Amino acid sequence: MRRQETGYVIHSGGRFRFALAYPNFYNVGMSNLGIHIIYQMLNSRRDTACERFFLPEILSVETATPLNKFQAVGFAVSFEPDYFNVVKMLRLAKINPCAAERTKFDPLIIAGGPCATFNPEPLSLIFDAFIIGEGEMIMPPVMDVLTQNLPRQETLSALSKIPGVYVPTMPKKVSRQWLKNLDEFPAHSVIITDATEFNMYLIETARGCGHHCRFCMAGYCFRRPRNRSLEVLKAEVDAAKPFNKKIGLMGAAISDYPQINELCKYILDAGLEMSVASFRADSVTPELVQALAKSGLKTLTVAPEVGSEKMRAVINKNLTEENIFAAVEMGIAAGIKNFKLYFMIGLPFEELSDVAAIADLSARLKKLVAGKLTLSVNPFVPKPFTPFQWAALADKKYLNAALKILREKLKMRGVEIISESIKSAQVQAILARGDRRIAEFVLQSDSPQKFIELLREAGIDENLYLRERAAEEIFAWNHLDMGFSQKYLRAEYERAAILKATPACFEGCKRCGVCG
């Protein structure tokens, strides 16, 4: 059922019918910029009609057509817990979740998004093909194949030959595809609706990150850092004016954008408000913070990630306490009273004394903050294609002890601690570094609880996926090429152990290999 929207497209018959599915609710999916990008790309073709699907409905938003009436279904999979929603949506649509059991009468099922790019194996029994990399590069040749309406096996064979496409039944080495020039592919909200998480007009300023934070999968897999030109961004702001919505600037670290002050001024001068997906405390400017305050921001978010100098060296988060305090002071000077801090616990080489340092840092910051200070403290989950892919998920006893330290040391007025459950982190960790052995259990599950129950019934030890990995271990994602070697990542892991920093990316850098 279509909400109040503008910008959607309904094509007449005779086109290839492609279902674009987000395995979560409408308001979550429509806050995902990737959905807008792919929707516009496919509907701009003369041979394709793309319609959207979200939970819990299995009828398209555009024409209320059932999901199983489409020729292909493309899922955007951004988060591990949504794996079970994929299964749920297919079952609701009366499509067999098992790829091997689908027939020529069933749609082809394709996955894209971060999870598909980093480690498709836990989903390999569900999807016919995976998009490895950025969809703007890969979807046009994929659609050129799909619209030929070849027999199923011929289609899969042709898809497997496209750079950046992984077909599990035809395994090969697959190289991630990525855009070299973002200006050629503007990225902004296409369908305008109030029914989103933040009710904003989204504009992507940049893609990739060169800071080398060793825990960050997005930082490693979307490099190299690429910025859109200020001229293109200004044009996108101009296009947003008629909708009179707050501009949501998207990117790995908005404050890293070289002309962020000019962009903020342009947005405010246009009579619009703005928000940002994230910023770094070491590059944030007073102009950016003031623009956020003028836009009505009530809570400023900073991500120190850790509390001690030692742990900042471990994760290669090249911030200082001075940077963190300066960011908070900028917010206070701009009239912002409430602050939120993001931290992780259970990182490699962490000790409980490092957790106590989180409490100490937070307590000192609270002395500056007149309003509420919220700590979002979550267990670190090791992810593929990062230097910490070898690390273990910290055990439950340690994580509980860490949370206890924080709660006891920060029993003060105006401080709140929120945390993701340890059980949820364990499920994410199993899925993130899982292999085809667990694909069978994902296929049979429509919830995390069911997944764990099936693993235990089969006698599979969860610690097999939560443990520390040996240096020479072969990973389930080794057949994917992100542009850098496992040797490079291992060297970064060893640098973390000796508290050695790695400088950020710079022009002409050839260290990791992504830039050639």
NUMIGU-272822 format. One record per residue (C-alpha): residue in one letter; x, y, z. Coordinates in Angstrom, 1 decimal, decimal comma. Layout:
residu	east	north	up
a	X	Y	Z
...
***
This chain:
residu	east	north	up
m	0,0	0,0	0,0
r	1,5	3,3	-1,1
r	2,0	6,0	1,6
q	1,9	9,7	0,8
e	4,8	9,9	-1,6
t	6,1	11,9	-4,5
g	8,7	10,7	-7,0
y	7,6	7,1	-7,3
v	7,3	5,6	-10,8
i	4,6	3,3	-12,3
h	5,4	2,0	-15,8
s	3,0	0,4	-18,2
g	3,3	-3,3	-19,3
g	5,9	-4,8	-21,6
r	8,9	-4,1	-19,3
f	11,0	-6,5	-17,2
r	9,5	-6,6	-13,7
f	12,1	-6,1	-11,0
a	11,2	-6,1	-7,3
l	13,5	-4,0	-5,0
a	13,1	-5,4	-1,5
y	14,4	-4,1	1,8
p	14,1	-6,8	4,5
n	12,7	-4,5	7,2
f	9,9	-2,0	7,7
y	9,0	0,8	5,2
n	10,3	3,6	7,4
v	13,7	1,9	7,8
g	14,0	1,0	4,2
m	13,1	4,4	2,9
s	15,8	5,9	5,1
n	18,4	3,8	3,1
l	19,9	5,9	0,4
g	20,8	2,8	-1,6
i	17,1	2,0	-2,2
h	16,6	5,4	-3,8
i	19,7	5,1	-6,0
i	18,9	1,6	-7,4
y	15,2	2,5	-7,8
q	16,0	5,5	-9,9
m	18,7	3,7	-11,9
l	16,4	0,8	-12,8
n	13,3	2,9	-13,6
s	15,3	5,1	-15,9
r	15,9	2,2	-18,2
r	13,4	1,7	-21,1
d	13,1	-2,0	-20,5
t	12,6	-2,2	-16,7
a	9,9	-1,5	-14,2
c	11,1	-1,5	-10,6
e	8,7	-1,6	-7,7
r	9,4	-1,7	-3,9
f	8,7	-4,2	-1,1
f	9,1	-3,9	2,7
l	8,0	-5,9	5,7
p	5,3	-7,0	6,6
e	3,5	-6,6	3,2
i	4,3	-8,9	0,2
l	2,5	-6,5	-2,2
s	4,5	-3,9	-4,0
v	4,2	-0,3	-2,9
e	3,5	1,0	-6,4
t	0,8	-1,4	-7,8
a	0,0	-3,9	-5,0
t	1,4	-6,7	-7,1
p	2,5	-9,9	-5,2
l	6,2	-10,4	-4,9
n	6,1	-13,8	-6,6
k	4,8	-12,2	-9,8
f	8,1	-10,4	-10,5
q	10,8	-11,8	-12,7
a	13,6	-10,9	-10,4
v	13,9	-9,8	-6,8
g	16,8	-7,8	-5,5
f	17,3	-7,5	-1,7
a	19,4	-4,7	-0,2
v	21,0	-6,4	2,8
s	22,7	-4,0	5,2
f	22,6	-5,7	8,6
e	23,1	-9,3	9,7
p	19,8	-9,5	11,8
d	17,9	-8,8	8,6
y	19,0	-12,2	7,1
f	16,0	-13,8	8,9
n	13,7	-11,1	7,5
v	14,7	-12,2	3,9
v	13,6	-15,7	4,7
k	10,4	-14,4	6,2
m	9,5	-12,2	3,2
l	10,2	-15,0	0,7
r	8,0	-17,4	2,7
l	5,2	-14,9	3,0
a	5,4	-14,4	-0,8
k	5,2	-18,2	-1,4
i	8,7	-18,2	-2,9
n	10,9	-21,1	-1,9
p	13,8	-19,6	0,1
c	16,0	-22,4	-1,1
a	17,6	-21,4	-4,4
a	18,2	-25,1	-5,4
e	14,5	-25,9	-5,1
r	13,2	-22,9	-7,1
t	12,0	-23,6	-10,7
k	11,8	-21,7	-14,0
f	8,5	-20,3	-12,8
d	10,1	-18,6	-9,8
p	11,9	-15,2	-9,8
l	15,7	-15,0	-9,6
i	16,7	-13,8	-6,2
i	19,7	-11,4	-6,0
a	21,4	-9,7	-3,0
g	23,3	-6,5	-2,8
g	24,5	-4,2	0,0
p	27,3	-4,3	2,6
c	26,5	-7,8	3,9
a	26,4	-9,3	0,4
t	29,7	-7,7	-0,4
f	31,7	-8,7	2,7
n	30,6	-12,3	3,2
p	27,8	-13,8	1,1
e	28,3	-17,4	2,3
p	25,8	-17,5	5,1
l	23,2	-16,5	2,5
s	24,5	-18,7	-0,3
l	21,6	-21,3	-0,2
i	19,0	-18,5	-0,5
f	20,3	-16,2	-3,3
d	21,0	-17,0	-6,9
a	23,6	-14,2	-7,2
f	25,3	-11,5	-5,2
i	26,4	-8,0	-6,1
i	30,0	-7,5	-4,8
g	30,6	-3,8	-4,6
e	28,8	-0,7	-5,6
g	25,5	-1,2	-7,5
e	25,9	1,7	-9,9
m	28,8	-0,2	-11,5
i	27,2	-3,7	-11,5
m	23,5	-3,4	-11,9
p	23,5	-2,1	-15,5
p	25,2	-5,2	-17,0
v	23,1	-7,4	-14,7
m	20,0	-5,9	-16,1
d	21,3	-6,3	-19,6
v	21,4	-10,0	-18,9
l	18,2	-10,3	-17,0
t	16,1	-8,5	-19,7
q	17,2	-11,1	-22,2
n	14,8	-13,6	-20,5
l	17,2	-16,5	-21,0
p	16,5	-19,9	-19,4
r	17,5	-19,9	-15,7
q	20,8	-21,7	-16,0
e	21,9	-19,7	-19,0
t	21,0	-16,5	-17,1
l	23,1	-17,6	-14,1
s	26,0	-18,5	-16,3
a	25,9	-15,1	-18,0
l	25,6	-13,3	-14,6
s	28,7	-15,2	-13,3
k	30,8	-13,6	-16,1
i	30,0	-10,1	-15,1
p	32,7	-8,4	-13,0
g	31,5	-8,0	-9,4
v	28,8	-10,8	-9,6
y	29,1	-13,9	-7,4
v	27,0	-16,9	-8,3
p	27,3	-19,5	-5,5
t	26,7	-22,4	-7,8
m	29,5	-21,2	-10,1
p	32,2	-20,1	-7,6
k	35,2	-18,0	-8,8
k	37,3	-15,2	-7,6
v	35,2	-12,0	-7,7
s	36,6	-8,5	-7,5
r	34,7	-5,7	-5,8
q	33,6	-3,0	-8,2
w	33,5	0,6	-7,2
l	32,9	4,0	-8,7
k	35,9	6,2	-9,5
n	34,0	9,4	-10,1
l	31,0	10,0	-7,8
d	30,0	13,2	-9,7
e	28,8	10,9	-12,6
f	26,3	9,3	-10,3
p	24,5	11,8	-8,0
a	23,0	10,2	-4,9
h	20,0	11,7	-3,2
s	16,5	11,0	-2,1
v	14,3	10,2	-5,1
i	11,0	9,3	-3,4
i	9,9	11,9	-0,9
t	7,8	10,7	2,1
d	7,4	11,8	5,7
a	7,3	8,2	6,8
t	11,0	7,6	7,3
e	13,2	7,2	10,4
f	14,4	10,9	10,3
n	12,1	12,5	7,7
m	15,0	14,1	5,7
y	16,1	14,7	2,1
l	19,3	12,6	1,9
i	22,3	13,7	0,0
e	25,5	11,7	-0,2
t	28,6	14,0	0,1
a	31,3	11,3	-0,2
r	32,0	7,6	-0,2
g	34,8	5,6	1,5
c	37,0	6,4	4,4
g	40,7	6,6	4,7
h	41,2	6,7	8,4
h	42,1	3,0	8,8
c	40,1	2,3	12,0
r	40,9	-1,3	12,4
f	37,4	-2,5	13,5
c	35,5	-0,8	10,7
m	34,3	-3,0	7,8
a	32,8	0,0	5,9
g	36,1	1,9	6,2
y	38,1	-1,0	4,6
c	35,6	-2,1	2,0
f	34,4	1,3	0,6
r	37,8	2,8	0,2
r	39,3	4,7	-1,5
p	37,9	8,0	-0,1
r	36,0	9,9	-2,8
n	34,3	13,2	-2,6
r	31,5	14,8	-4,7
s	32,2	18,2	-6,0
l	30,7	21,2	-4,2
e	29,0	22,2	-7,5
v	27,2	18,9	-7,7
l	26,1	19,0	-4,0
k	24,9	22,6	-4,4
a	22,7	21,5	-7,4
e	21,3	18,7	-5,2
v	20,5	21,1	-2,5
d	18,7	23,3	-5,0
a	16,7	20,3	-6,2
a	15,7	19,7	-2,6
k	14,3	23,2	-1,9
p	10,7	22,6	-3,2
f	10,3	19,8	-0,6
n	11,3	22,0	2,3
k	12,8	19,1	4,2
k	15,9	19,0	6,4
i	18,9	18,0	4,4
g	20,6	14,8	5,7
l	24,2	14,7	4,6
m	25,4	11,1	4,2
g	29,0	9,9	4,3
a	31,5	8,0	6,4
a	32,6	11,2	8,2
i	30,9	14,4	7,0
s	33,4	16,6	8,7
d	36,1	15,2	6,5
y	34,5	16,8	3,4
p	37,0	19,4	2,3
q	34,4	22,2	1,7
i	32,1	21,3	4,6
n	31,9	25,0	5,8
e	30,9	26,3	2,4
l	28,3	23,5	2,0
c	26,8	24,2	5,5
k	26,5	27,9	4,6
y	24,9	27,1	1,2
i	22,2	24,9	2,9
l	21,4	27,5	5,6
d	21,3	30,3	3,0
a	18,8	28,3	1,0
g	16,5	28,5	4,0
l	16,9	24,8	4,8
e	18,0	22,9	7,9
m	20,6	20,1	8,0
s	21,8	17,1	9,8
v	24,7	14,7	9,3
a	25,1	11,0	9,4
s	28,4	11,2	11,3
f	31,4	13,4	11,9
r	34,9	12,9	13,4
a	35,9	14,9	16,5
d	39,3	15,7	15,0
s	37,9	17,3	11,9
v	34,6	18,8	13,0
t	34,5	22,6	12,6
p	32,6	25,3	14,6
e	30,7	26,2	11,5
l	29,4	22,6	11,1
v	28,3	22,4	14,7
q	26,7	25,8	14,6
a	24,8	24,9	11,4
l	23,5	21,8	13,2
a	22,4	23,8	16,2
k	20,7	26,3	14,0
s	18,9	23,4	12,4
g	17,4	22,4	15,7
l	19,8	19,7	16,8
k	19,1	18,9	20,5
t	21,7	16,1	21,0
l	25,2	16,1	19,5
t	26,7	12,7	18,9
v	30,5	12,0	19,2
a	32,1	8,6	18,7
p	35,3	8,2	20,8
e	34,8	4,4	20,5
v	37,3	3,8	23,4
g	38,4	5,6	26,6
s	42,2	5,0	26,9
e	45,1	6,2	24,9
k	46,2	2,6	24,6
m	43,0	1,5	23,0
r	43,0	4,5	20,6
a	46,3	3,1	19,4
v	44,9	-0,4	19,1
i	42,0	0,5	16,9
n	44,0	3,2	15,1
k	41,4	5,9	16,0
n	43,7	8,8	15,7
l	41,8	11,1	18,1
t	43,1	12,7	21,2
e	41,2	13,6	24,4
e	41,7	17,2	23,3
n	39,8	16,5	20,1
i	36,9	14,9	22,0
f	36,6	17,7	24,5
a	36,9	20,3	21,8
a	34,0	18,8	19,9
v	31,8	18,8	23,0
e	32,9	22,4	23,8
m	31,9	23,4	20,2
g	28,5	21,9	20,8
i	28,1	23,7	24,1
a	29,2	27,0	22,5
a	26,5	26,5	19,8
g	23,8	26,1	22,5
i	23,5	22,3	22,4
k	22,9	20,8	25,9
n	22,7	17,1	25,4
f	25,4	14,7	24,1
k	25,6	11,1	23,1
l	28,9	9,1	23,1
y	29,5	5,8	21,2
f	31,8	3,3	22,8
m	32,7	-0,4	22,2
i	33,7	-3,0	24,7
g	35,4	-6,3	24,1
l	37,9	-5,1	21,5
p	41,2	-7,0	20,9
f	43,9	-6,4	23,5
e	41,4	-4,6	25,8
e	41,5	-5,0	29,6
l	39,0	-4,0	32,2
s	41,2	-1,0	33,1
d	40,6	0,3	29,6
v	36,8	0,0	30,2
a	37,3	2,0	33,4
a	38,9	4,7	31,3
i	35,6	5,0	29,3
a	33,9	5,8	32,6
d	36,6	8,2	33,6
l	36,5	10,1	30,2
s	32,7	10,2	30,4
a	32,6	11,5	33,9
r	35,0	14,3	33,0
l	32,9	15,2	30,0
k	29,7	15,2	32,1
k	31,2	18,1	34,2
l	31,0	20,2	31,0
v	27,5	19,0	29,9
a	24,6	20,7	31,6
g	22,0	18,4	30,0
k	21,9	14,7	29,5
l	24,9	12,5	28,6
t	24,0	9,2	27,0
l	26,5	6,4	26,5
s	25,8	3,9	23,8
v	28,0	1,0	24,7
n	28,0	-2,1	22,5
p	30,0	-5,3	22,2
f	32,6	-5,2	19,5
v	31,7	-7,7	16,7
p	34,6	-8,8	14,5
k	33,9	-8,4	10,8
p	35,4	-9,8	7,5
f	38,0	-7,8	5,6
t	39,2	-5,8	8,6
p	42,4	-6,3	10,6
f	40,3	-7,6	13,4
q	38,7	-10,4	11,4
w	41,0	-12,8	13,3
a	39,8	-11,6	16,7
a	37,4	-13,4	19,0
l	34,1	-12,0	20,2
a	34,7	-11,3	23,9
d	33,0	-13,9	26,2
k	29,8	-13,1	28,1
k	31,5	-13,0	31,5
y	34,0	-10,3	30,4
l	31,3	-8,2	28,7
n	29,0	-8,4	31,7
a	32,0	-7,4	33,9
a	32,7	-4,4	31,6
l	29,2	-3,2	31,7
k	29,1	-3,5	35,4
i	32,2	-1,3	35,8
l	30,5	1,4	33,6
r	27,2	1,3	35,4
e	28,9	1,4	38,9
k	31,3	4,2	38,0
l	28,7	6,4	36,2
k	25,9	6,3	38,8
m	25,3	10,0	38,5
r	22,5	12,3	37,6
g	22,1	13,1	33,9
v	24,0	10,0	32,7
e	22,3	7,1	30,9
i	23,9	3,9	29,5
i	22,3	2,0	26,8
s	23,7	-1,3	25,3
e	22,9	-3,9	22,7
s	22,3	-7,3	24,2
i	25,2	-9,7	24,3
k	23,0	-12,4	22,8
s	22,3	-10,2	19,8
a	26,1	-9,5	19,4
q	26,8	-13,2	19,4
v	24,3	-13,9	16,6
q	25,8	-11,0	14,6
a	29,3	-12,4	15,1
i	28,3	-15,9	13,9
l	26,6	-14,5	10,8
a	29,3	-12,0	10,0
r	32,1	-14,6	9,9
g	29,9	-17,6	9,0
d	30,4	-20,1	6,2
r	28,2	-22,4	4,1
r	27,7	-24,7	7,1
i	25,5	-22,2	8,8
a	23,7	-21,3	5,5
e	21,4	-24,3	6,1
f	20,3	-22,9	9,4
v	19,8	-19,4	8,1
l	17,6	-20,9	5,4
q	15,4	-22,5	8,0
s	15,2	-19,6	10,4
d	12,9	-16,5	10,5
s	14,3	-15,2	13,8
p	17,7	-15,1	15,6
q	16,2	-17,3	18,4
k	15,2	-20,0	15,9
f	18,7	-19,8	14,3
i	20,5	-20,4	17,6
e	18,1	-23,2	18,5
l	18,7	-25,0	15,2
l	22,5	-24,7	15,6
r	22,4	-26,2	19,0
e	20,0	-29,0	17,9
a	22,6	-29,9	15,2
g	25,4	-30,0	17,8
i	27,3	-27,1	16,3
d	29,4	-25,3	18,8
e	28,8	-21,5	18,5
n	32,4	-20,9	19,7
l	33,5	-22,3	16,3
y	32,4	-18,9	14,9
l	33,1	-16,7	18,0
r	36,6	-17,8	18,7
e	39,9	-16,2	17,8
r	41,1	-17,3	14,3
a	44,6	-18,6	13,5
a	46,8	-16,4	11,4
e	46,9	-19,0	8,6
e	43,1	-19,8	8,7
i	41,3	-19,8	5,4
f	38,2	-17,7	5,6
a	34,8	-18,2	3,9
w	35,2	-14,9	2,1
n	38,7	-15,6	0,7
h	37,3	-15,9	-2,9
l	36,4	-12,2	-2,8
d	38,9	-9,5	-3,7
m	38,4	-6,1	-2,1
g	41,6	-4,8	-3,6
f	43,9	-5,5	-0,7
s	45,5	-8,7	0,5
q	45,0	-10,8	3,7
k	48,7	-10,2	4,3
y	48,1	-6,4	4,5
l	45,2	-6,9	6,9
r	47,3	-9,3	9,1
a	50,1	-6,8	9,3
e	47,6	-4,2	10,6
y	46,4	-6,7	13,2
e	50,0	-7,1	14,4
r	50,5	-3,4	14,4
a	47,5	-3,1	16,7
a	49,1	-5,6	19,1
i	52,2	-3,3	19,5
l	50,1	-0,1	19,6
k	51,5	1,1	16,3
a	49,6	3,7	14,3
t	48,9	3,7	10,6
p	48,5	7,1	8,9
a	45,3	8,0	7,0
c	45,1	7,7	3,2
f	46,8	10,4	1,3
e	47,1	11,3	-2,4
g	49,4	9,0	-4,2
c	49,4	6,4	-1,4
k	49,9	2,8	-2,7
r	50,0	1,0	0,7
c	46,9	-1,3	0,6
g	46,7	-1,7	-3,2
v	43,1	-0,4	-3,8
c	44,3	2,6	-5,6
g	46,6	0,5	-7,9
***
